[in-house]
Amino acid sequence: MLPSKRLLLRLGLIFLLLVTAAVPAVAHQAAAPATGLSGQSLRPYQFVFVAYALAWVLVLGWVVAIARRMARLERRLGG
């Protein structure tokens, strides 16, 4: 049983909102000054976090596209 398009769209939008909310938090944390080993900055890694989030968005989009194709195929086959 495939989830409805509306549910997939809502899940995608929620995920996108969470990712866009997390990026400024990571950027703000990375902007804090570093003092010693315990206060190392995450500034060089902020693009890694953004790339990771983008990869998840692309995977989610791919899953939605596959689900839509499967639903269309099932309709054509009369399932």
C-alpha positions in Angstrom: 0.0 0.0 0.0 1.5 3.3 -1.1 1.1 6.5 1.0 -1.0 9.2 -0.6 0.6 12.0 -2.5 -0.8 14.5 0.0 0.9 12.6 2.9 4.2 12.4 1.0 4.0 16.1 0.2 3.4 17.0 3.8 6.3 14.9 5.0 8.6 16.5 2.4 7.5 20.0 3.4 8.0 19.2 7.1 11.5 17.7 6.4 12.4 20.8 4.3 11.3 23.1 7.0 13.3 21.2 9.6 16.4 21.4 7.4 16.0 25.0 6.7 15.5 25.7 10.4 18.6 23.7 11.3 21.0 25.4 8.9 21.0 28.8 10.5 21.4 27.2 13.9 24.5 25.4 12.7 25.8 28.5 11.0 25.2 30.5 14.2 27.0 27.9 16.3 29.9 27.9 13.8 30.2 31.6 14.1 31.1 31.4 17.8 34.7 32.2 18.6 36.9 29.2 19.3 39.0 29.1 22.4 41.4 26.2 22.9 40.6 22.6 22.0 37.3 22.4 23.7 35.9 25.4 21.8 36.8 24.5 18.3 34.7 26.1 15.6 32.4 24.1 13.3 32.7 26.7 10.6 34.6 24.5 8.1 32.0 21.8 8.5 28.8 23.9 7.9 28.9 23.0 4.2 29.1 19.3 5.1 25.8 19.7 7.1 24.2 21.6 4.2 25.3 18.9 1.8 24.0 16.2 4.0 20.6 17.9 4.3 20.5 18.4 0.5 21.3 14.7 0.0 18.4 13.7 2.2 16.1 16.0 0.3 17.2 14.5 -3.0 16.7 11.0 -1.6 13.2 11.9 -0.4 12.4 13.3 -3.8 13.6 10.2 -5.5 11.5 8.0 -3.2 8.4 10.2 -3.9 9.1 9.9 -7.7 9.4 6.1 -7.5 6.2 5.9 -5.4 4.3 8.0 -8.0 5.6 5.8 -10.9 4.6 2.7 -9.1 1.1 4.0 -8.4 0.8 5.0 -12.1 1.9 1.5 -13.2 -0.5 -0.2 -10.8 -3.4 1.9 -12.2 -2.4 1.0 -15.8 -2.2 -2.7 -14.9 -5.6 -2.5 -13.2 -4.4 -3.3 -9.7 
